[in-house]
Amino acid sequence: MFYEMIATLVSAFVGAGLVLMLNKLTGGRLPKWAMPVGAALAMIATTVATEYAWYDRTRDLLPEGMTIVMEVENTSLYRPWTYAVPFVERFVAMDEHSLRTHAVRSELRMVDLLYMGRWSPARQMVVLGDCAAGKRAPLIDAVEFDASGQVSGVEWTKVPDDDPILTAICNLSVT
């Protein structure tokens, strides 16, 4: 975020400098308000560019075996251009190499998910999916498995059939 702020400030100076050069070339015919407007437009353009570049940059840095299973796009009133082209504000990536299944109940699958957000720190969570019942649950403290594969201490969430996270968990091939 610090580098983005520096880039935005530098772009303001570049925008103002371009207007200053244009003013010199036109013999000083531009109005006095043109320089601050040029700086402001350059700052807005830089901010918009970094908003849209964040997802691609972050996605390209993910290690091998991490698959993006869900993207959350954003539109907002104070950014009217997002209605034409929404940007990805956060996403969920699944570590395919972390897949674990129960020997008796193969419909129970455990994977590590990585939750990434534009202005929030990355969070990792282990998620248990029940492919037969169409539900999933985050695995936190006090979760226990018995020998038959029964799980206790879990708060299951029934999800729709097209839930991207459960679909990705269930479509992973067991090696």
N, CA and C of each residue as an Amber inpcrd file, in Angstrom:
protein
   525
   0.8280000  -1.1800000   0.0000000   0.0000000   0.0000000   0.0000000
   0.8780000   1.2500000   0.0000000   2.0140000   1.1940000   0.6870000
   2.9190000   2.3350000   0.7320000   3.4190000   2.6850000  -0.6670000
   3.7860000   1.6580000  -1.4420000   4.2950000   1.8900000  -2.7890000
   3.2020000   2.4600000  -3.7040000   1.9740000   2.0430000  -3.4930000
   0.8750000   2.5860000  -4.2890000   0.6550000   4.0690000  -3.9800000
   0.8150000   4.4400000  -2.7120000   0.6790000   5.8410000  -2.3470000
   1.8020000   6.6710000  -2.9870000   3.0070000   6.1480000  -2.9550000
   4.1400000   6.8490000  -3.5740000   3.9060000   6.9720000  -5.0830000
   3.4390000   5.8930000  -5.7130000   3.1720000   5.9370000  -7.1600000
   2.0970000   6.9690000  -7.4840000   1.0890000   7.0830000  -6.6410000
   0.0210000   8.0570000  -6.8660000   0.5550000   9.4850000  -6.7460000
   1.4140000   9.7260000  -5.7490000   1.9930000  11.0610000  -5.5950000
   2.9270000  11.4000000  -6.7550000   3.7160000  10.4410000  -7.1840000
   4.6070000  10.6630000  -8.3250000   3.7840000  10.9580000  -9.5790000
   2.6900000  10.2300000  -9.7590000   1.8580000  10.4740000 -10.9400000
   1.2490000  11.8760000 -10.9080000   0.9720000  12.4110000  -9.7090000
   0.4580000  13.7820000  -9.6120000   1.4960000  14.7680000 -10.1300000
   2.7480000  14.5670000  -9.7530000   3.8060000  15.4460000 -10.2410000
   3.9970000  15.3020000 -11.7490000   3.9020000  14.0780000 -12.2460000
   4.0240000  13.8570000 -13.6920000   2.8690000  14.5310000 -14.4350000
   1.6520000  14.3650000 -13.9220000   0.4900000  14.9970000 -14.5600000
   0.6010000  16.5090000 -14.5700000   1.0320000  17.0820000 -13.4310000
   1.2040000  18.5400000 -13.3620000   2.3390000  18.9880000 -14.2860000
   3.3930000  18.1900000 -14.3520000   4.5150000  18.5190000 -15.2250000
   4.1350000  18.4890000 -16.6960000   3.3090000  17.5310000 -17.0700000
   2.8530000  17.4730000 -18.4610000   2.0100000  18.6900000 -18.8220000
   1.1560000  19.1030000 -17.9150000   0.3430000  20.2890000 -18.1620000
   1.2440000  21.5300000 -18.2300000   2.2640000  21.5900000 -17.3640000
   3.2010000  22.7140000 -17.3940000   3.9300000  22.7780000 -18.7360000
   4.3840000  21.6100000 -19.2400000   5.0600000  21.5790000 -20.5400000
   4.1030000  21.9930000 -21.6560000   2.8790000  21.4910000 -21.5970000
   1.8790000  21.8570000 -22.6060000   1.5870000  23.3560000 -22.5660000
   1.5610000  23.9260000 -21.3630000   1.3380000  25.3540000 -21.2040000
   2.4950000  26.1520000 -21.8190000   3.7220000  25.6750000 -21.6270000
   4.8870000  26.3520000 -22.2300000   4.8300000  26.2740000 -23.7540000
   4.4070000  25.1000000 -24.2690000   4.3310000  24.9240000 -25.7230000
   3.2500000  25.7900000 -26.3580000   2.1960000  26.0590000 -25.6140000
   1.0950000  26.8690000 -26.1590000   1.2660000  28.3490000 -25.8350000
   2.3920000  28.7210000 -25.2820000   2.6430000  30.1290000 -24.9790000
   1.8610000  30.6470000 -23.7860000   1.5800000  29.7840000 -22.8210000
   0.8900000  30.1960000 -21.5980000  -0.5930000  30.4310000 -21.7750000
  -1.2070000  29.7400000 -22.7170000  -2.6370000  29.9630000 -22.9930000
  -3.5770000  29.1040000 -22.1440000  -3.0350000  28.1420000 -21.4350000
  -3.9030000  27.2860000 -20.6130000  -4.3370000  28.0310000 -19.3640000
  -5.5360000  27.7640000 -18.8680000  -5.9940000  28.4350000 -17.6440000
  -5.2010000  27.9540000 -16.4240000  -5.2300000  28.7400000 -15.3830000
  -4.4530000  28.4220000 -14.1740000  -4.9190000  27.1240000 -13.5070000
  -6.1720000  26.7740000 -13.6780000  -6.6890000  25.5730000 -13.0350000
  -6.2800000  24.2950000 -13.7720000  -5.6470000  24.3840000 -14.9250000
  -5.3040000  23.1910000 -15.7020000  -4.2660000  22.3130000 -15.0040000
  -3.3090000  22.9240000 -14.3070000  -2.2640000  22.1220000 -13.6520000
  -2.8290000  21.2560000 -12.5150000  -3.6250000  21.7920000 -11.5820000
  -4.1830000  20.9130000 -10.5500000  -5.1310000  19.8570000 -11.1210000
  -5.8280000  20.2020000 -12.1810000  -6.7150000  19.2160000 -12.8130000
  -5.8810000  18.1020000 -13.4430000  -4.7690000  18.4570000 -14.0890000
  -3.8800000  17.4390000 -14.6640000  -3.3070000  16.5210000 -13.5950000
  -2.9250000  17.1070000 -12.4470000  -2.4050000  16.2960000 -11.3410000
  -3.4910000  15.3720000 -10.7930000  -4.6900000  15.8940000 -10.6310000
  -5.7890000  15.0870000 -10.1010000  -6.1560000  13.9470000 -11.0420000
  -6.2230000  14.2340000 -12.3340000  -6.5520000  13.1820000 -13.3030000
  -5.4760000  12.0890000 -13.3210000  -4.2200000  12.4940000 -13.2010000
  -3.1340000  11.5050000 -13.1570000  -3.2460000  10.6300000 -11.9030000
  -3.5950000  11.2400000 -10.7770000  -3.7630000  10.4680000  -9.5360000
  -4.9290000   9.4970000  -9.6410000  -6.0250000   9.9400000 -10.2150000
  -7.1910000   9.0600000 -10.3830000  -6.8470000   7.9030000 -11.3100000
  -6.1590000   8.2040000 -12.4120000  -5.7780000   7.1470000 -13.3560000
  -4.8570000   6.1230000 -12.6980000  -3.9180000   6.5800000 -11.8870000
  -3.0090000   5.6570000 -11.1940000  -3.7690000   4.8030000 -10.1870000
  -4.6740000   5.4210000  -9.4490000  -5.4560000   4.6750000  -8.4590000
  -6.3190000   3.6150000  -9.1290000  -6.9650000   3.9730000 -10.2130000
  -7.8040000   3.0160000 -10.9420000  -6.9490000   1.8780000 -11.4930000
  -5.8020000   2.2060000 -12.0430000  -4.9240000   1.1740000 -12.6040000
  -4.4580000   0.2000000 -11.5340000  -4.1090000   0.6900000 -10.3510000
  -3.6630000  -0.2260000  -9.2940000  -4.8180000  -1.0630000  -8.7490000
  -6.0340000  -0.5080000  -8.7250000  -7.2010000  -1.2970000  -8.2930000
  -7.4080000  -2.4970000  -9.2090000  -7.3310000  -2.2710000 -10.4990000
  -7.5700000  -3.3450000 -11.4550000  -6.3830000  -4.2920000 -11.5670000
  -5.1740000  -3.8200000 -11.3320000  -3.9830000  -4.6660000 -11.4760000
  -3.7520000  -5.5570000 -10.2600000  -4.3570000  -5.2360000  -9.1240000
  -4.0990000  -5.9890000  -7.9010000  -4.4110000  -7.4820000  -8.0780000
  -5.5520000  -7.7970000  -8.6090000  -5.9580000  -9.2000000  -8.7180000
  -5.0060000  -9.9880000  -9.6140000  -4.7170000  -9.4670000 -10.7920000
  -3.8170000 -10.1840000 -11.7040000  -2.4370000 -10.3600000 -11.0870000
  -1.9330000  -9.3190000 -10.4540000  -0.6140000  -9.3800000  -9.8230000
  -0.5900000 -10.4120000  -8.7020000  -1.6140000 -10.4160000  -7.8730000
  -1.6740000 -11.3470000  -6.7460000  -1.8790000 -12.7760000  -7.2340000
  -2.7370000 -12.9630000  -8.2180000  -2.9860000 -14.2890000  -8.7750000
  -1.7100000 -14.8890000  -9.3640000  -0.9370000 -14.0740000 -10.0560000
   0.2900000 -14.5640000 -10.6810000   1.3620000 -14.9330000  -9.6600000
   1.2480000 -14.4210000  -8.4380000   2.2260000 -14.7310000  -7.3950000
   1.8780000 -15.9830000  -6.5890000   0.6950000 -16.5410000  -6.8100000
   0.3100000 -17.7430000  -6.0680000   1.2070000 -18.9110000  -6.4710000
   1.5710000 -19.7510000  -5.5080000   2.4270000 -20.8990000  -5.8400000
   1.6750000 -21.9550000  -6.6470000   2.4320000 -22.8440000  -7.2500000
   1.8540000 -23.9440000  -8.0240000   0.9690000 -24.7950000  -7.1180000
  -0.1630000 -25.2040000  -7.6270000  -1.0960000 -26.0190000  -6.8550000
  -2.1940000 -25.2140000  -6.1820000  -2.1000000 -23.8840000  -6.2450000
  -3.1570000 -23.0360000  -5.6940000  -4.1040000 -22.6860000  -6.8340000
  -5.3710000 -23.0410000  -6.6720000  -6.3910000 -22.7830000  -7.6860000
  -7.3990000 -21.8020000  -7.1380000  -7.7110000 -20.7940000  -7.9180000
  -8.7220000 -19.8280000  -7.4950000 -10.0890000 -20.4520000  -7.7130000
 -10.8600000 -20.5240000  -6.6300000 -12.1680000 -21.1780000  -6.6990000
 -13.3280000 -20.1910000  -6.6200000 -13.0570000 -18.9590000  -6.1810000
 -14.1330000 -17.9840000  -6.0890000 -13.5560000 -16.5730000  -6.1780000
 -14.2110000 -15.7310000  -6.9570000 -13.8410000 -14.3280000  -7.0790000
 -15.0390000 -13.4800000  -6.6630000 -14.7690000 -12.3960000  -5.9560000
 -15.8260000 -11.4630000  -5.5690000 -15.5230000 -10.1340000  -6.2430000
 -16.3940000  -9.7610000  -7.1870000 -16.2240000  -8.4970000  -7.8970000
 -16.9370000  -7.3850000  -7.1550000 -16.4780000  -6.1530000  -7.3780000
 -17.0350000  -5.0140000  -6.6710000 -17.4530000  -3.9350000  -7.6490000
 -18.5700000  -3.3320000  -7.3580000 -19.0040000  -2.1060000  -8.0160000
 -19.4260000  -1.1520000  -6.9070000 -19.1940000   0.1210000  -7.1250000
 -19.6050000   1.0810000  -6.1020000 -19.9570000   2.4180000  -6.7340000
 -20.8070000   3.1400000  -6.0610000 -21.3110000   4.4100000  -6.5640000
 -20.2030000   5.4470000  -6.6870000 -19.2720000   5.4650000  -5.7380000
 -18.2120000   6.4660000  -5.8010000 -17.1020000   6.0990000  -6.7860000
 -17.2090000   4.9430000  -7.4120000 -16.3130000   4.5460000  -8.5070000
 -17.1940000   4.1440000  -9.6850000 -17.7390000   5.0910000 -10.4030000
 -18.7340000   4.7700000 -11.4340000 -18.1960000   3.8920000 -12.5580000
 -16.9000000   3.9040000 -12.8280000 -16.3320000   3.0710000 -13.8860000
 -16.4390000   1.5870000 -13.5510000 -16.6370000   1.2480000 -12.2810000
 -16.7490000  -0.1680000 -11.9110000 -18.0660000  -0.7820000 -12.3680000
 -19.0490000   0.0400000 -12.7110000 -20.2870000  -0.5020000 -13.2630000
 -20.0650000  -0.9990000 -14.6860000 -19.1560000  -0.3680000 -15.4030000
 -18.8290000  -0.8300000 -16.7570000 -17.9020000  -2.0380000 -16.7050000
 -16.8860000  -1.9720000 -15.8480000 -15.9170000  -3.0670000 -15.7130000
 -15.6600000  -3.2820000 -14.2240000 -16.3780000  -4.2190000 -13.5780000
 -16.1430000  -4.4690000 -12.1540000 -14.7340000  -5.0270000 -11.9300000
 -14.1820000  -4.7530000 -10.7560000 -12.8710000  -5.2980000 -10.4410000
 -12.9940000  -6.3390000  -9.3320000 -12.0400000  -7.2610000  -9.2860000
 -12.0470000  -8.3130000  -8.2720000 -11.4810000  -7.7210000  -6.9890000
 -12.3170000  -7.6960000  -5.9590000 -11.9300000  -7.1200000  -4.6770000
 -11.3220000  -8.1630000  -3.7350000 -11.7950000  -9.3980000  -3.8540000
 -11.2450000 -10.4840000  -3.0270000 -11.4920000 -11.8040000  -3.7340000
 -10.7470000 -12.8160000  -3.3070000 -10.9040000 -14.1380000  -3.9040000
 -10.5030000 -15.2040000  -2.9090000 -10.8900000 -16.4460000  -3.2420000
 -10.5460000 -17.6040000  -2.4320000  -9.7590000 -18.5510000  -3.3130000
  -8.5990000 -18.9820000  -2.8060000  -7.7620000 -19.9360000  -3.5260000
  -7.6590000 -21.2170000  -2.7040000  -7.6240000 -22.3520000  -3.3960000
  -7.5690000 -23.6460000  -2.7350000  -6.2140000 -24.2920000  -3.0100000
  -5.6050000 -24.8190000  -1.9560000  -4.3430000 -25.5400000  -2.1000000
  -4.6790000 -26.9890000  -2.4510000  -4.4980000 -27.3420000  -3.7100000
  -4.8640000 -28.6840000  -4.1840000  -4.0370000 -29.7740000  -3.5140000
  -2.8020000 -29.4410000  -3.1440000  -1.9180000 -30.4380000  -2.5350000
  -2.3020000 -30.7540000  -1.0900000  -3.1830000 -29.9460000  -0.5040000
  -3.5530000 -30.1550000   0.8920000  -4.7660000 -31.0740000   1.0590000
  -5.3080000 -31.6000000  -0.0330000  -6.5120000 -32.4330000   0.0480000
  -6.2710000 -33.6520000   0.9280000  -7.1870000 -33.8470000   1.8770000
  -7.1500000 -35.0120000   2.7530000  -8.5520000 -35.6060000   2.8080000
  -8.6310000 -36.9180000   2.7500000  -9.9210000 -37.6040000   2.8390000
  -9.8650000 -38.6210000   3.9610000 -11.0350000 -39.0300000   4.4010000
 -11.1300000 -40.0460000   5.4460000 -11.1370000 -41.4140000   4.7770000
 -10.4530000 -42.3720000   5.3870000 -10.3540000 -43.7070000   4.7950000
 -11.7110000 -44.3900000   4.6760000 -12.6060000 -44.1790000   5.6390000
 -13.9120000 -44.8290000   5.6430000 -14.9480000 -43.9890000   4.8950000
 -14.9270000 -42.6920000   5.0970000 -15.9210000 -41.7960000   4.4850000
 -15.2320000 -40.8850000   3.4720000 -15.1300000 -41.3670000   2.2420000
 -14.4130000 -40.6190000   1.2120000 -15.1560000 -39.3580000   0.7630000
 -16.4270000 -39.2200000   1.1320000 -17.1550000 -37.9990000   0.7720000
 -16.7460000 -36.8130000   1.6390000 -16.0640000 -37.0780000   2.7490000
 -15.5400000 -36.0080000   3.5930000 -14.1550000 -35.6260000   3.0790000
 -14.0120000 -34.3600000   2.7340000 -12.7360000 -33.8760000   2.1760000
 -12.3100000 -32.6210000   2.9220000 -11.0430000 -32.5800000   3.2760000
 -10.4680000 -31.4470000   3.9740000  -9.4330000 -30.7810000   3.0710000
  -9.4880000 -29.4580000   2.9560000  -8.5080000 -28.7110000   2.1740000
  -8.1670000 -27.4050000   2.8870000  -7.0420000 -26.8330000   2.4990000
  -6.6490000 -25.5090000   2.9850000  -7.1180000 -24.4700000   1.9780000
  -7.8170000 -23.4600000   2.4630000  -8.2590000 -22.3530000   1.6250000
  -7.5140000 -21.0870000   2.0450000  -7.2170000 -20.2620000   1.0660000
  -6.5500000 -18.9940000   1.3020000  -7.5140000 -17.8860000   0.8860000
  -7.8710000 -17.0290000   1.8400000  -8.7760000 -15.9110000   1.5860000
  -7.9270000 -14.6510000   1.3970000  -7.9960000 -14.0600000   0.2060000
  -7.2040000 -12.8750000  -0.1190000  -8.1430000 -11.7170000  -0.4080000
  -7.8500000 -10.5690000   0.1760000  -8.6450000  -9.3720000  -0.0640000
  -7.7540000  -8.2000000  -0.4280000  -8.3130000  -7.2620000  -1.1610000
  -7.5350000  -6.1200000  -1.6610000  -6.8950000  -5.3430000  -0.5270000
  -7.6370000  -5.0100000   0.4990000  -7.1100000  -4.1930000   1.5870000
  -7.0850000  -4.9520000   2.9130000  -7.0070000  -6.2720000   2.8620000
  -6.9790000  -7.0470000   4.1000000  -5.8780000  -8.0990000   4.0180000
  -5.3760000  -8.5270000   5.1660000  -4.3150000  -9.5350000   5.1400000
  -4.8640000 -10.8910000   4.6920000  -3.9840000 -11.7000000   4.1430000
  -4.3800000 -13.0470000   3.7180000  -4.6970000 -13.8960000   4.9440000
  -5.7260000 -14.7290000   4.8200000  -6.1010000 -15.6430000   5.9090000
  -6.1680000 -17.0450000   5.3580000  -5.6500000 -17.9760000   6.1110000
  -5.7190000 -19.3790000   5.7100000  -6.6780000 -20.0910000   6.6500000
  -7.4790000 -20.9820000   6.0650000  -8.4590000 -21.7190000   6.8610000
  -8.5800000 -23.1300000   6.3000000  -8.6840000 -24.0780000   7.2000000
  -8.9430000 -25.4530000   6.7970000 -10.4530000 -25.6350000   6.7500000
 -10.9380000 -26.1940000   5.6370000 -12.3790000 -26.3560000   5.4350000
 -12.6760000 -27.8260000   5.1780000 -13.7260000 -28.3040000   5.8070000
 -14.1920000 -29.6720000   5.6190000 -15.4310000 -29.6250000   4.7430000
 -15.4190000 -30.3900000   3.6760000 -16.5730000 -30.4580000   2.7950000
 -17.1870000 -31.8410000   2.8220000 -18.5000000 -31.8960000   2.8910000
 -19.2320000 -33.1610000   2.8110000 -19.9090000 -33.1750000   1.4440000
 -19.2760000 -33.8710000   0.5020000 -19.7440000 -33.8600000  -0.8780000
 -21.0980000 -34.5390000  -1.0370000 -21.3890000 -35.5430000  -0.2210000
 -22.6570000 -36.2580000  -0.3310000 -23.8210000 -35.4220000   0.1900000
 -23.5860000 -34.6580000   1.2560000 -24.6620000 -33.8950000   1.8820000
 -24.7360000 -32.4520000   1.3740000 -23.7510000 -32.0050000   0.6100000
 -23.7670000 -30.6440000   0.0920000 -23.5960000 -29.5890000   1.1670000
 -22.6400000 -29.8160000   2.0600000 -22.3960000 -28.8420000   3.1200000
 -20.8980000 -28.7470000   3.3850000 -20.5150000 -27.6440000   4.0130000
 -19.1130000 -27.4470000   4.3590000 -19.0180000 -26.7280000   5.6910000
 -17.8280000 -26.8120000   6.2930000 -17.6300000 -26.1930000   7.5980000
 -16.1700000 -25.8200000   7.7740000 -15.9280000 -24.6680000   8.4010000
 -14.5430000 -24.3380000   8.7510000 -14.1080000 -25.1900000   9.9350000
 -12.8750000 -25.6600000   9.9070000 -12.3750000 -26.4690000  11.0130000
 -11.6020000 -25.5670000  11.9640000 -12.1420000 -25.4380000  13.1630000
 -11.5000000 -24.6390000  14.1950000 -11.3350000 -25.5150000  15.4260000
 -11.0250000 -24.9230000  16.5570000 -10.7910000 -25.6870000  17.7830000
 -11.9750000 -26.5720000  18.1480000 -11.6900000 -27.6240000  18.8710000
 -12.6800000 -28.5520000  19.4350000 -13.3550000 -29.4270000  18.3820000
 -12.7390000 -29.6120000  17.2270000 -13.2810000 -30.5210000  16.2180000
 -12.6230000 -31.8790000  16.4230000 -13.4640000 -32.9270000  16.4250000
 -12.9410000 -34.2800000  16.6410000 -13.5000000 -35.2230000  15.5900000
 -12.6620000 -36.1530000  15.1770000 -13.0480000 -37.2170000  14.2510000
 -12.9210000 -38.5350000  14.9970000 -13.9260000 -39.4180000  14.8510000
 -13.7730000 -40.7520000  15.4260000 -13.3500000 -41.7210000  14.3240000
 -13.1380000 -42.9620000  14.6610000 -12.6200000 -43.9490000  13.7050000
 -13.5800000 -44.2020000  12.5460000 -14.8910000 -44.0260000  12.7700000
 -15.8600000 -44.2750000  11.7050000 -16.0310000 -43.0630000  10.7720000
 -15.3580000 -41.9420000  11.0800000 -15.4430000 -40.7700000  10.2300000
 -16.4750000 -39.7590000  10.6710000 -17.1160000 -39.9930000  11.8110000
 -18.0780000 -39.0290000  12.3280000 -17.3290000 -37.8160000  12.8860000
 -17.8940000 -36.6550000  12.6230000 -17.2600000 -35.4090000  13.0400000
 -18.1170000 -34.7670000  14.1180000 -17.4670000 -34.2900000  15.1730000
 -18.1920000 -33.5700000  16.2210000 -17.5060000 -32.2310000  16.4620000
 -18.2850000 -31.2820000  16.9170000 -17.7520000 -29.9450000  17.1860000
 -17.6650000 -29.0640000  15.9500000 -18.4440000 -29.4020000  14.9220000
 -18.4030000 -28.6550000  13.6620000 -19.7420000 -27.9620000  13.4390000
 -19.6860000 -26.7330000  12.9560000 -20.9000000 -26.0220000  12.5700000
 -21.0160000 -26.0780000  11.0560000 -21.8470000 -26.9970000  10.5660000
 -22.0150000 -27.1880000   9.1320000 -22.8400000 -26.0600000   8.5380000
 -22.5200000 -25.7130000   7.2980000 -23.2940000 -24.7360000   6.5330000
 -23.7990000 -25.4320000   5.2890000 -25.1130000 -25.4990000   5.1440000
 -25.7050000 -26.0520000   3.9340000 -25.5150000 -25.0180000   2.8310000
 -24.9310000 -25.4510000   1.7220000 -24.6380000 -24.5160000   0.6300000
 -25.4310000 -24.9120000  -0.6110000 -25.6570000 -23.9750000  -1.5160000
 -26.3760000 -24.3180000  -2.7520000 -25.5620000 -25.2980000  -3.5940000
 -26.2400000 -25.9520000  -4.5300000 -25.5720000 -26.9400000  -5.3800000
 -24.4510000 -26.3410000  -6.2130000 -24.5530000 -25.0520000  -6.5200000
 -23.5330000 -24.4170000  -7.3580000 -22.4860000 -23.6450000  -6.5450000
 -22.3440000 -23.9490000  -5.2550000 -21.3510000 -23.2850000  -4.4210000
 -19.9580000 -23.5430000  -4.9970000 -19.2010000 -22.5040000  -5.3580000
 -17.9200000 -22.7220000  -6.0210000 -16.8760000 -23.3890000  -5.1420000
 -16.9220000 -23.1350000  -3.8380000 -15.9220000 -23.7250000  -2.9550000
 -16.1640000 -25.2250000  -2.7940000 -17.3870000 -25.6110000  -2.4770000
 -17.6800000 -27.0370000  -2.3080000 -17.5270000 -27.7870000  -3.6430000
 -17.9070000 -27.1630000  -4.7380000 -17.7510000 -27.7950000  -6.0570000
 -16.2730000 -28.0690000  -6.3260000 -15.4110000 -27.1070000  -6.0350000
 -13.9860000 -27.3020000  -6.2620000 -13.4130000 -28.3800000  -5.3520000
 -13.8470000 -28.3970000  -4.0990000 -13.3690000 -29.4330000  -3.1750000
 -13.7810000 -30.8110000  -3.6590000 -15.0120000 -30.9580000  -4.0610000
 -15.5330000 -32.2630000  -4.4650000 -14.9970000 -32.7110000  -5.8200000
 -14.5980000 -31.7840000  -6.6840000 -14.0750000 -32.1590000  -7.9870000
 -12.5870000 -32.4740000  -7.9900000 -11.9170000 -32.2480000  -6.8680000
 -10.4850000 -32.5940000  -6.7970000 -10.3250000 -34.1020000  -6.8500000
  -9.3420000 -34.5490000  -7.5950000  -9.0980000 -35.9860000  -7.6580000
  -8.2000000 -36.3950000  -6.5060000  -8.5550000 -37.5030000  -5.8860000
  -7.8020000 -38.0310000  -4.7550000  -6.6240000 -38.8260000  -5.3120000
  -5.4260000 -38.4700000  -4.8110000  -4.2330000 -39.2030000  -5.2840000
  -3.7720000 -40.1930000  -4.2780000
